[in-house]
Amino acid sequence: MPDLAEIRLGEYESTWLRAEQLTPRDVDRLRALQMHRCLVLDRRPAGWQLKADATVGVLVLDHIRLIIEPKFAISGERLMTWLAYALDAPTPLQTTKRRWSTGPDGYADLVAAALLEQCGRLLREGMRRDYVRHRSVEPVLRGRLDFAAQVSRRYGQLDQLHVHTFDRETDIWDNRVLGTALRAALPLVSDPHLARELRSAADAFPQAATPGAALRALDRARYTRLNARYRAAHTWARLLLRGGGVTDLLTDLGASAEGLLLRMPALWEAVVRRLTTDVASRLGGRSVPIAGGAGITVRGDLGNPSHFRPDVLLSLPGRDAARGLLLPVDAKYKRYDRYGVSADDVHQLLTYGASYASADNSHTVIVHPASGGHTQRTLQVRGPRGLLGSVQVLGIDTDAPPGQATQWVTAILTRDGEMTVD
C-alpha cells in the first residue's frame, strides 16, 4: 500500500484539503459519513473544508490517512479499557497494550490487536469445525444419494454417483467472519509488525464472500456451549467490520469502509448505562426499561409526536417504586468539569425529574467525562415557590479504570434523597 499523507485533527476541529487530495470515491464516502453526522464536508473554491464531529479514530482515504483524536487527553490504552467495558468484552492483555502503540492515534492498532489476541487463542485451542453439506459426483457412495440428480443426469447409470456429503470443516460462519475482519483491519493499522501478524492470522481463517455477508452472519449469531468461546472475538470483529459503528452505510452499499471511527457520545452512553445498571444491581435495585408509556411524549405540535427519554432509569431501594418514583440518569459527553451545565440540559433534567420523581423530592443525575480527577457538585433549581429540583453532576475521571468509577457512582446513588450543595 503506498504511503499516505497523514492529517490529524481533534473532535469538532476543521482542516483544509486541496482539491486533488480527495478523489470522487473519497467524496462519496465522506458524504455518507456526513449523513451519519460524523463530520461535515463543504466545497470551497480552493478545495474542501472538513470538520470533525464527536467522532474519533482513523479513516483511510485514497490519498490521505485521516486521524481524529479525542478532545479529552486520554490514551489509546485507557480508551480501549472503557471500550471493552462498554462492550462487555475482555480487556486486552497488558502485554498486548505494551506491544502496540497506545497513543490516541493508536486506537485502530489496539482494536486490531484485541481481535488478533482472541483469534490467536482460538487458533491455539483449535478452530471450531462443523458439518458442511456438499454436492459432488463420486465413484462410490458417500453420504446420501441424490436420487433426482442420479436419474435425470446419469439416466440410471451407476458408474458415477451424485451424492450429498457432510464433512466436518472449519469453513463455517464462526470462522469466516473472523477471517473477513482480520483482512478488514489490514489497511487501518500503522504498525508494520502488527500488519504482518494480522495477515498471517487472516491466512489461517476462511473468509466470507463480502463484509456485508459477514455482518449479516454476526447479526444472526446465536451462541451455545459449542461456540461460546467465539463471543469475544466476534465482538471485536463486529466493531471492525462496522467501522466502529458509524460506517454501516458504506458496508451496506458493498464498499469498503476502510475506517475505524468511534462515535464518542454513543460510547459514553454505553459506559454510563453499564456503570449505573451494575451499581444499582449491587444496591438491590434495577434498571427500568424505557419503552412504550415509560417515555415522555409531546403531542399537539406540527408533524408527528416527538419523544424523549433519559439514558437510564433506576429503581433504587428507598424510592417509592410502587408509585413509579424513579431516578433518571443522563449521560452527557460534555466538558462539564470546566464549564457550567447549559440551560437546555438543566431544563431537560428538570423535565425528567417532574416525570419520574416526586414533586417534593425531584432528583436527577448527569454523568459526564472529566480529566485530572473526578468531580461532583449539586445544582439546586429554585423558583418563586421554592425548590424545583436538584441535579447531581458527576464527572468520571477518564484516566481511571472502570472499577474506580463504580465507587463514585455508588456514592452518588447512595446519597440520593439527601443531596446537599457541595
HUURQUI-V536034 format. One line per field, one symbol per residue. burial: b if it has 9 or more other C-alpha atoms within 8 Angstrom, else e. A space follows every 50 residues. Layout:
burial=???
//
This chain:
burial=eeeeeeeebbbebbeebbeeebbeebbebbbbbbeeebbbbeeeeebbbb bbbbbbbbbbbebbbbbbbbeeebbbbbbbbbbbbbeebeebeeebbeeb bbbbbbbbbbbbbbbbbbbbebeeeeeebbebeeeeebeebbeebbeebb beebeeeeebbbbbbbbebbbbbbbbbbbbbbbbbbebbebeebbebbbe bbeebbbbeebbbbbebbeeeeeeeebeebbbbbbbbbbbbbbbbbbbeb beebeebbbbbbbbbebbbbbbbbbbbebbbeeebbbeebeeeebbeeee eeeebeeeebbbbbbbeeeebeeebbbbbbbbbebbbeeeeeeeebeebb ebbbebbbeeebbbbbbbbbbeebbbbbbbebeeeeebbbbbbbbbbbbe bbeebbebbbebeeeeeebeee
//
